Amino acid sequence: MASKVEKDIDVLRQFIEIYCRTKHKDAEKTRYMGVELCSECRETLEYAAHRREVCPLKPKPTCKNCEIHCYKPDQRQRIKEIMRHSGKYVILHGRLDLIYHYLF
């Protein structure tokens, strides 16, 4: 059974993959963690996955409700943009599993 950290990273991967596929259609992409990503999105996923792995809070709150904000300000803004875009996409395309994770 996957740990909470692995599940969170998997959701990040899926949201970033949706964002990259819909926003960076013409960018050159390489395979990373099982998905095709441009270099910018790959860097974002690497950063976000690392930050999730080293999060000191147990249980981890959602990032918007966190008191310590471990992301750098520019990365925090980027992940907010990705989550906002991908969240809307997920709702419109009926991915209930991701909607549930996004909201809780």
MOLIN-V314245 format. One record per residue. N is the residue number from 1. RES is the residue in one letter. PHI is phi in whole degrees, 0 to 359 (999 if undefined). Layout:
# MOLIN-V314245
n:N res:RES phi:PHI
n:N res:RES phi:PHI
This chain:
# MOLIN-V314245
n:1 res:M phi:999
n:2 res:A phi:287
n:3 res:S phi:285
n:4 res:K phi:300
n:5 res:V phi:298
n:6 res:E phi:297
n:7 res:K phi:296
n:8 res:D phi:297
n:9 res:I phi:294
n:10 res:D phi:296
n:11 res:V phi:294
n:12 res:L phi:303
n:13 res:R phi:301
n:14 res:Q phi:293
n:15 res:F phi:293
n:16 res:I phi:292
n:17 res:E phi:297
n:18 res:I phi:299
n:19 res:Y phi:300
n:20 res:C phi:295
n:21 res:R phi:296
n:22 res:T phi:269
n:23 res:K phi:260
n:24 res:H phi:242
n:25 res:K phi:301
n:26 res:D phi:264
n:27 res:A phi:286
n:28 res:E phi:289
n:29 res:K phi:236
n:30 res:T phi:231
n:31 res:R phi:277
n:32 res:Y phi:211
n:33 res:M phi:52
n:34 res:G phi:86
n:35 res:V phi:227
n:36 res:E phi:272
n:37 res:L phi:225
n:38 res:C phi:286
n:39 res:S phi:296
n:40 res:E phi:296
n:41 res:C phi:289
n:42 res:R phi:296
n:43 res:E phi:299
n:44 res:T phi:297
n:45 res:L phi:295
n:46 res:E phi:301
n:47 res:Y phi:297
n:48 res:A phi:296
n:49 res:A phi:296
n:50 res:H phi:297
n:51 res:R phi:297
n:52 res:R phi:292
n:53 res:E phi:295
n:54 res:V phi:261
n:55 res:C phi:300
n:56 res:P phi:278
n:57 res:L phi:274
n:58 res:K phi:229
n:59 res:P phi:286
n:60 res:K phi:285
n:61 res:P phi:281
n:62 res:T phi:297
n:63 res:C phi:301
n:64 res:K phi:291
n:65 res:N phi:256
n:66 res:C phi:278
n:67 res:E phi:270
n:68 res:I phi:258
n:69 res:H phi:42
n:70 res:C phi:280
n:71 res:Y phi:279
n:72 res:K phi:295
n:73 res:P phi:306
n:74 res:D phi:291
n:75 res:Q phi:290
n:76 res:R phi:297
n:77 res:Q phi:296
n:78 res:R phi:297
n:79 res:I phi:291
n:80 res:K phi:297
n:81 res:E phi:297
n:82 res:I phi:297
n:83 res:M phi:295
n:84 res:R phi:297
n:85 res:H phi:296
n:86 res:S phi:290
n:87 res:G phi:298
n:88 res:K phi:296
n:89 res:Y phi:299
n:90 res:V phi:298
n:91 res:I phi:297
n:92 res:L phi:292
n:93 res:H phi:254
n:94 res:G phi:70
n:95 res:R phi:278
n:96 res:L phi:298
n:97 res:D phi:297
n:98 res:L phi:285
n:99 res:I phi:300
n:100 res:Y phi:301
n:101 res:H phi:294
n:102 res:Y phi:298
n:103 res:L phi:275
n:104 res:F phi:239
